[in-house]
Amino acid sequence: MAPNFVPGKISSTSPREVFPSSRFSLSTNGEISVDSITLLSDVPSNVMLSSFGSIPHSSDTDSSNPPYILTSVQSKAENGAFLGLSVKEPLDRILNPIGRFSNRKFLSIFRFKTWWSTMWIGSCGSDLQMETQLILLQVPELSSYVLIIPLIEGSFRSAIHPGVNGEVVLCVESGSTKVKGNSFLSCTYFHIGDNPYNLMRDAFAAIRVHLGTFRLLEEKILPKIIDKFGWCTWDAFYLTVEPVGLWHGVKSLAENGIPPRFLVIDDGWQSINMDHENPYEDSKDLTGLGSQMLCRLYRFQENEKFAKYQAGTMLRHDAPGFNQEKHDKMFKEMVELAKKKKALEGRDGVESGLPEATIIEYLKEQEGVERGGLKALISDLKEKFPTLDEVYAWHALCGAWGGVRPGTTHLNAKVTPAKMAAGLANTMYDLAVVMVEKGGIGLVHPNQAADLFEAMHSYLADIGITGVKVDVIHTLECVCEDHGGRVQLAKAYYDGLTKSLRKNFGGTGLIASMEQCNDFFFLATKQISMARVGDDFWFEDPNGDPMGIYWLQGVHMIHCSYNSLWQGQFIQPDWDMFQSNHLCAEFHAGSRAICGGPVYVSDKVGQHNFDLLRKLVLPDGTILRCQHYALPTRDCLFENPLFDGKTLLKLWNLNKVLPTHS
């Protein structure tokens, strides 16, 4: 049957471009084929297929195509095609079957939580998971593979859902009941290739030319931390991080020949509080699980724990000491107190008789000495440990977990109810989602998004912070109802973030986290060049490790390696921190050695495996980094090492030195 392509050849990328027709076709009897091999059957009549050159492409001058990418895409344009659809009535959320397949192996990537994605395999459309971000089909008849990628189009984004009897369902949604549409030309992209790794690059290069909203990893400069060893404060302190413990954390590594070249001050340094607390004072009740997720930012400067630091304090001979065991004991007591208080909540007339919550801190301010805050602390750190090149600070995309507290800053912030997208209804339970929905987000109006990032980042840059770890990114999709939908809200925030990154952190000083959805990769990565590709490193499952501690660590490797297949086209994959004295530390260290990204740990103070670290880190705090980023080997792509009980996960990367042959 003749292909059913959209007529005409329209392109705004360059008037001289000439794109060939496509190897993909849609027949009049409802089959999408490639080189006469059927991929999808029973394709509804409201679905159309377009060759790469038959629809408009972006002409965004802020992200113009490098000639070598454009030439490559032009030369392979026949390997791609766009799928579109139309419905009678405009809707904000369209669930439309696009055909069915069976008896064809696939690898897919889907969101198992709001923030995180992972792999899944199967052999028919009904085996897919909700919120699938891409499908890689085996086509052994052509010794090839076909990639199916849902896209952004206008104010809508797409994802793939499973249907019945092998059906594949495309979800096209705006995220706002006020933003509706009924006709789409390019909401999904198909691409074929004979090498699955090259196919990923070719397909996303074509999408890059089409959308013009992002740049490929190969076009961008990597953060300066890429070849260095670092330490993150999170697992040592969680929200109880403060200057004395932080100082001794750097000291314990540096004095044992493993100097951190970068430091990440994780969650716990910001000025935040809850709605029922004094709007201009730090919360004292940040011990309960997820308590910080109800807090909002009330100022851009550091909290009192850090503001109290006076220049030279930790350089003195009588500087405060730190005992991790005592710190952990105090923290545990605080958690128990919080649990007892929570158990008494809602009991009318019951006096708890329990003490007030407190903040763990060790600094004693000297009278008459000016406060130096984080600026003085960073200055003292760099004086004492001159190899410490980079200091990053954590913050949530919307400011804090709960956004910005209305009325406390110059910004127009409003507490906005949070509602997860319908496609996430059956994803894995996540306390973060529960708490965000409970408290809502203090959302800064999108026309001030750039002002938000400038206010936060200009202050941090002035005090010596060289980069940021931006977390909780996909809260945006749950507060977009009154702001033009998820795509338009995301554009406003990501454009503001991009401008601030360029101005305040040299265009590179950023690690993105909790971001693993196509909205982020298609809209946020013009400048961002590093992002997390796995869920958090969990030293143990907070639910009690029902599957066993070793299995949990394997989950991390699965997430990171398979996600890197597509996320690595946009950003340098970051495999997250780990703990060097963990039961599975060698397992983690081996993966970090070949991951291609930075290596950093979240060890508790003084609790390190230096023998292991010396295998990863050179005496000057740099690392030997592979040239690429680690990926699963081809024989693992359509297997499930996590669940099938037989497949060994194998990863590959490239070294800088080629082996010699005698």
Residue pairs with C-beta under 8 A, 6 or more apart in sequence:
1 25
1 27
1 28
1 29
1 31
2 25
2 27
2 28
3 21
3 22
3 24
3 25
3 26
3 27
3 49
4 25
4 26
4 27
4 28
4 48
4 49
5 21
5 22
5 25
5 26
5 48
5 49
5 50
5 51
5 54
6 48
6 49
6 50
6 54
6 55
6 84
6 185
7 54
8 54
9 19
9 53
9 54
10 54
10 55
10 56
11 17
11 19
11 53
11 56
11 57
12 56
12 57
12 58
12 59
13 57
13 58
13 59
13 65
13 70
13 209
14 70
17 53
17 70
17 74
18 53
18 74
19 51
19 52
19 53
19 54
19 74
19 77
19 78
20 51
20 53
20 77
20 78
21 51
21 78
22 49
22 51
22 52
22 77
22 78
22 79
22 80
22 81
23 34
23 35
23 78
23 79
23 81
23 192
24 32
24 33
24 34
24 49
24 51
24 80
24 81
24 190
24 192
25 32
25 33
25 34
25 49
26 32
26 33
26 43
26 47
26 48
26 49
27 33
30 41
30 42
30 43
30 44
30 45
30 99
31 38
31 40
31 41
31 43
31 99
32 38
32 39
32 40
32 43
32 49
32 83
32 99
32 190
33 39
34 139
34 142
34 144
34 146
34 190
34 192
35 142
35 192
37 139
37 141
37 142
39 99
39 101
39 104
39 137
39 139
39 146
39 190
40 98
40 99
40 100
40 101
40 168
41 99
41 100
41 101
42 97
42 99
42 100
42 167
43 98
43 99
44 85
44 96
44 97
44 98
44 99
46 85
46 86
46 87
46 96
47 83
47 84
47 85
47 96
47 98
47 99
48 83
48 84
48 85
48 86
48 185
49 81
49 82
49 83
49 84
49 190
50 81
50 82
50 83
50 84
50 185
50 186
51 77
51 78
51 81
51 82
52 73
52 77
52 78
52 80
52 81
52 82
52 206
52 210
53 77
55 82
55 185
55 186
57 209
57 210
57 212
58 209
58 210
58 211
58 212
58 213
59 212
60 212
60 213
62 526
63 212
63 213
63 214
63 215
63 526
65 73
65 208
65 209
65 212
66 219
69 205
69 208
69 209
69 216
69 219
70 209
72 202
72 205
73 202
73 205
73 206
73 208
73 209
76 202
76 206
77 206
79 191
79 192
79 193
79 202
80 189
80 190
80 191
80 192
80 203
80 206
81 189
81 190
82 185
82 186
82 188
82 189
82 190
82 210
83 98
83 170
83 186
83 187
83 188
83 189
83 190
84 183
84 184
84 185
84 186
84 187
84 188
85 94
85 96
85 98
85 170
85 172
85 183
85 184
85 187
86 182
86 183
86 184
87 94
87 96
87 182
87 183
88 182
89 182
90 180
90 181
90 182
91 180
91 181
91 182
92 173
92 174
92 175
92 176
92 177
92 178
92 179
92 180
92 181
92 485
93 171
93 172
93 173
93 174
93 422
94 170
94 171
94 172
94 173
94 181
94 182
95 161
95 169
95 170
95 171
96 169
96 170
96 172
97 163
97 167
97 168
97 169
97 170
98 168
98 169
98 170
98 188
99 125
99 167
99 168
100 124
100 125
100 163
100 165
100 166
100 167
100 168
101 124
101 125
101 137
101 166
101 168
102 123
102 124
102 125
102 166
103 123
103 124
104 123
104 124
104 137
104 138
104 139
105 121
105 122
105 123
105 137
105 138
105 638
106 121
106 122
106 123
106 127
106 128
106 135
106 136
106 137
106 138
106 638
107 119
107 120
107 121
107 135
107 136
107 562
107 637
107 638
108 119
108 120
108 121
108 122
108 128
108 129
108 132
108 133
108 134
108 135
108 136
108 160
109 117
109 118
109 119
109 120
109 132
109 133
109 134
109 562
109 563
109 565
109 566
110 117
110 118
110 120
110 128
110 129
110 130
110 131
110 132
110 133
111 117
111 130
111 131
111 133
111 159
111 424
111 427
111 516
111 517
112 118
112 129
112 427
112 428
113 424
113 427
113 428
113 430
113 433
113 535
114 420
114 424
114 427
114 430
114 432
114 433
114 474
114 477
114 478
114 514
115 430
115 432
115 472
115 473
115 474
115 513
115 514
115 515
115 516
115 517
116 514
116 516
116 534
116 535
116 559
117 133
117 516
117 517
117 559
117 563
118 535
118 555
118 558
118 559
118 562
118 563
119 558
119 562
119 563
119 640
119 642
120 127
120 128
120 129
120 132
120 640
121 127
121 638
121 639
121 640
122 128
124 166
125 162
125 163
125 166
125 167
125 168
126 162
126 163
126 164
126 165
126 166
126 167
127 162
128 135
128 160
128 161
128 162
128 168
129 162
130 159
130 161
130 162
130 423
130 424
130 425
130 426
130 427
131 159
131 161
131 423
131 424
131 427
131 517
132 150
132 159
132 160
132 161
133 149
133 150
133 159
133 160
133 517
133 518
133 566
134 147
134 148
134 149
134 150
134 566
135 147
135 148
135 160
135 168
136 145
136 146
136 147
136 148
136 196
136 199
136 565
136 637
137 145
137 146
137 147
137 148
138 145
138 638
139 145
139 146
139 192
142 192
142 194
143 194
144 192
144 193
144 194
145 192
145 193
145 194
145 195
145 196
145 199
146 190
146 191
146 192
147 189
147 190
147 191
147 192
147 193
147 199
147 200
147 203
148 160
148 188
148 189
148 190
149 188
149 189
149 190
149 191
149 203
149 204
149 207
150 157
150 158
150 159
150 160
150 170
150 171
150 187
150 188
150 518
151 157
151 158
151 186
151 187
151 188
151 189
151 207
151 211
151 518
151 522
152 158
152 211
152 213
152 487
152 518
152 519
152 522
152 523
153 172
153 184
153 185
153 186
153 187
154 181
154 184
154 487
155 174
155 179
155 181
155 484
155 485
155 487
155 488
156 172
156 173
156 174
156 179
156 181
156 184
156 187
156 485
156 487
157 172
157 173
157 175
157 486
157 487
157 518
157 519
157 522
158 170
158 171
158 172
158 173
158 187
158 188
158 518
159 170
159 171
159 173
159 423
159 518
160 168
160 169
160 170
160 171
161 169
161 170
161 171
161 423
162 168
162 169
163 169
170 187
170 188
171 423
172 181
172 184
172 187
173 421
173 422
173 423
173 486
174 180
174 181
174 485
174 486
174 487
175 421
175 477
175 480
175 481
175 485
175 486
175 487
175 489
176 480
176 481
176 482
176 483
176 484
176 485
176 486
177 481
178 481
178 482
178 484
178 485
179 484
179 485
179 488
186 210
189 203
189 206
189 207
189 210
191 199
191 202
191 203
191 206
192 199
193 199
193 202
193 203
196 565
196 634
196 637
197 565
197 631
200 565
200 566
200 568
200 569
201 216
201 569
204 216
204 566
204 569
204 570
205 216
205 569
207 522
208 214
208 215
208 216
211 522
213 522
213 523
213 526
214 521
214 522
214 523
214 524
214 525
214 526
214 570
215 525
215 526
215 527
216 569
216 570
217 529
217 568
217 569
217 570
217 571
217 572
220 508
220 527
220 529
221 507
221 508
221 529
222 508
222 529
222 530
222 572
223 467
223 508
223 509
223 510
223 511
223 529
223 530
223 572
223 598
224 262
224 389
224 390
224 466
224 506
224 508
224 509
225 261
225 262
225 389
225 390
225 392
225 467
225 598
226 530
226 572
226 597
226 598
226 625
227 598
227 622
227 623
227 625
228 261
228 262
228 389
228 390
228 598
228 621
228 622
228 623
229 258
229 259
229 260
229 261
229 262
229 598
229 599
229 600
229 613
229 616
229 617
229 621
229 622
229 623
230 260
230 261
230 262
230 263
230 264
230 390
230 577
230 598
230 599
230 600
230 601
231 249
231 250
231 253
231 260
231 262
231 263
231 264
231 600
231 601
231 602
231 603
232 263
232 264
232 266
232 577
232 600
232 601
232 602
233 241
233 245
233 246
233 249
233 263
233 264
233 265
233 266
233 268
233 602
234 264
234 266
234 267
234 577
234 602
235 537
235 539
235 577
235 579
235 602
235 603
235 604
236 245
236 249
236 324
236 602
236 603
236 604
236 605
237 245
237 246
237 268
237 327
238 267
238 268
238 331
239 267
239 268
239 286
239 287
239 291
239 292
240 268
240 286
240 327
240 331
240 334
240 359
240 360
241 265
241 266
241 267
241 268
241 269
241 305
242 268
242 305
242 306
242 360
242 361
242 362
242 363
243 305
243 306
243 308
243 309
243 313
243 314
243 362
243 363
243 377
244 314
244 320
244 321
244 322
244 361
244 362
244 363
245 322
245 324
245 327
245 362
245 605
246 263
246 265
246 377
247 314
247 319
247 322
247 377
247 380
247 381
248 321
248 322
248 605
248 606
249 603
249 605
250 260
250 263
250 381
250 385
250 388
251 384
251 385
252 605
252 606
252 608
253 259
253 260
253 603
253 608
254 260
254 385
254 387
256 608
256 610
257 610
257 614
257 619
258 608
258 610
258 613
258 614
258 617
258 621
259 385
259 387
259 388
259 620
259 621
260 385
260 387
260 388
260 600
260 621
261 387
261 388
261 389
261 390
261 621
261 622
262 388
262 389
262 390
262 391
262 392
262 598
262 600
263 381
263 388
263 390
263 391
263 392
264 392
264 393
264 394
264 469
264 511
264 577
264 600
265 391
265 392
265 393
265 394
266 394
266 469
267 292
267 394
267 471
268 286
268 292
268 394
269 302
269 303
269 305
269 306
269 374
269 393
269 394
270 297
270 302
270 303
270 394
270 395
270 400
271 282
271 297
271 298
271 299
271 300
271 301
271 302
271 303
271 304
272 282
272 283
272 292
272 295
272 296
272 297
272 298
272 303
272 400
272 401
272 402
273 279
273 281
273 282
273 283
273 295
273 296
273 298
273 405
274 283
274 285
274 294
274 295
274 296
274 402
275 294
275 296
275 405
275 415
275 439
277 283
277 285
279 298
279 405
279 407
279 408
280 298
280 299
280 408
282 303
282 304
282 305
282 359
283 291
283 295
284 356
284 357
284 358
284 359
285 291
285 338
285 357
286 292
286 295
287 331
287 334
287 335
287 337
287 338
287 357
288 335
288 338
288 339
288 342
289 431
289 542
290 431
290 432
290 434
290 435
291 338
292 400
292 401
293 401
293 402
293 431
293 432
293 435
293 436
293 439
294 401
294 402
294 435
294 438
294 439
295 400
295 401
295 402
296 399
296 400
296 402
296 403
296 404
296 405
296 413
296 442
297 399
297 400
297 403
297 404
297 405
297 408
297 409
297 442
298 404
298 405
298 408
298 409
299 408
299 409
300 409
300 455
300 456
300 459
301 307
301 373
301 459
302 373
302 374
304 359
305 359
305 361
305 363
306 373
306 374
306 377
307 371
307 373
307 374
308 361
308 363
308 365
308 371
308 373
309 363
309 371
309 372
309 373
309 374
309 376
309 377
310 363
310 365
310 366
310 369
310 370
310 371
310 372
310 376
311 370
311 372
311 376
311 379
311 380
312 376
312 380
313 319
313 320
313 363
313 380
314 320
314 377
314 380
314 381
314 384
315 380
315 383
315 384
320 362
320 363
320 364
322 362
322 605
324 604
324 605
324 606
324 607
327 360
327 605
328 604
330 360
331 360
334 357
334 358
334 360
337 354
337 355
337 357
338 357
340 352
340 354
341 352
341 354
344 350
344 352
344 354
365 371
372 379
373 463
374 463
374 464
374 465
375 462
375 463
375 464
378 391
378 463
378 464
378 465
379 464
381 388
381 391
382 388
382 464
387 620
387 621
389 466
390 466
390 467
390 509
391 464
391 465
391 466
391 467
392 465
392 466
392 467
392 468
392 469
392 509
392 511
393 460
393 465
393 467
393 468
393 469
394 468
394 469
394 471
395 456
395 468
395 469
395 470
395 471
396 403
396 470
396 471
396 472
396 475
397 470
397 471
397 472
397 473
397 475
397 476
397 493
397 497
398 404
398 441
398 442
398 443
398 444
398 472
398 475
398 476
399 442
399 444
399 452
399 456
400 442
401 432
401 435
401 436
401 472
402 436
402 439
402 440
402 441
402 442
403 413
403 415
403 416
403 440
403 441
403 442
403 443
403 444
403 475
404 411
404 413
404 442
404 443
404 444
404 452
405 413
405 442
406 413
406 414
406 415
406 442
407 413
409 455
410 451
410 455
411 444
411 445
411 448
411 451
411 452
411 455
412 444
412 445
412 448
413 442
413 443
413 444
413 445
414 442
414 443
414 445
415 440
415 441
415 442
415 443
416 440
416 441
416 442
416 443
416 479
416 482
417 440
417 479
418 436
418 437
418 439
418 440
418 441
418 475
418 478
418 479
419 437
419 478
419 481
420 433
420 437
420 477
420 478
421 477
421 478
421 486
424 433
432 472
436 472
436 475
436 478
437 478
440 479
441 475
441 478
441 479
443 479
444 451
444 452
446 483
446 484
446 488
446 489
446 492
446 493
447 492
449 492
449 493
449 495
449 496
449 497
450 495
450 496
450 499
450 500
451 496
452 496
453 496
453 497
453 499
453 500
454 496
454 499
454 500
454 503
454 504
456 468
456 500
457 468
457 500
457 501
457 503
457 504
457 505
458 500
458 503
458 504
460 468
460 504
461 504
461 505
466 505
466 506
466 509
467 505
467 508
467 509
467 510
467 511
468 505
468 509
468 510
468 511
469 510
469 511
469 513
470 497
470 510
470 511
470 512
470 513
471 513
471 514
472 513
472 514
473 512
473 513
473 514
473 515
473 520
473 524
474 514
474 515
474 516
474 517
474 519
474 520
476 486
476 489
476 490
476 493
476 519
477 486
477 490
477 517
477 519
479 489
480 486
480 488
480 489
480 490
483 489
483 492
486 519
487 519
487 523
490 519
490 520
490 523
490 524
491 523
494 520
494 523
494 524
497 510
497 524
497 528
498 524
498 526
498 527
498 528
501 507
501 508
501 509
501 510
501 527
501 528
502 527
507 527
508 529
508 530
510 528
510 529
510 530
511 530
511 531
511 532
511 574
512 520
512 524
512 528
512 530
512 531
512 532
512 571
513 531
513 532
514 532
515 521
515 524
515 531
515 532
516 532
516 533
516 563
516 567
520 531
521 566
521 567
521 570
521 571
525 531
525 570
525 571
528 571
529 571
529 572
530 571
530 572
530 574
530 597
531 567
531 570
531 571
531 572
531 573
531 574
532 574
532 575
532 576
533 559
533 560
533 563
533 564
533 567
533 568
533 573
533 574
533 575
534 556
534 559
534 560
534 563
534 575
534 576
535 555
535 556
535 559
536 576
537 556
537 576
537 577
537 578
537 579
537 588
537 602
538 552
538 556
539 579
539 582
540 549
540 552
541 547
541 549
541 552
545 552
549 583
549 584
550 583
550 584
553 584
553 587
553 588
554 641
554 642
554 649
555 642
556 575
556 576
556 588
556 591
557 587
557 591
557 649
557 651
558 641
558 642
558 649
560 573
560 575
560 576
560 591
560 595
560 630
561 630
561 631
561 632
561 649
561 651
562 632
563 573
564 573
564 629
564 630
564 631
565 631
565 632
567 573
568 629
568 631
572 596
572 597
572 629
573 595
573 596
573 597
573 629
573 630
574 597
574 598
575 591
575 592
575 595
575 597
575 630
577 600
577 601
577 602
578 585
578 588
578 589
578 592
578 601
578 602
579 585
579 601
579 602
579 603
579 604
579 607
580 589
580 601
580 603
580 608
580 609
580 610
580 612
580 613
581 603
581 607
581 608
581 609
582 588
585 609
585 612
586 612
589 612
589 615
589 616
591 630
591 651
592 599
592 616
593 599
593 615
593 616
593 624
594 626
594 630
594 651
594 653
595 626
595 629
595 630
595 653
596 625
596 626
596 627
596 628
596 629
596 630
596 653
597 625
597 629
598 623
599 616
599 617
599 623
601 608
601 613
616 623
617 623
618 624
626 653
626 654
626 655
626 656
627 653
627 654
627 655
627 656
628 653
628 654
629 653
630 651
630 652
630 653
631 651
631 652
631 653
632 649
632 650
632 651
632 652
633 650
633 651
633 652
635 650
636 647
636 648
636 649
636 650
639 647
640 647
641 647
641 648
641 649
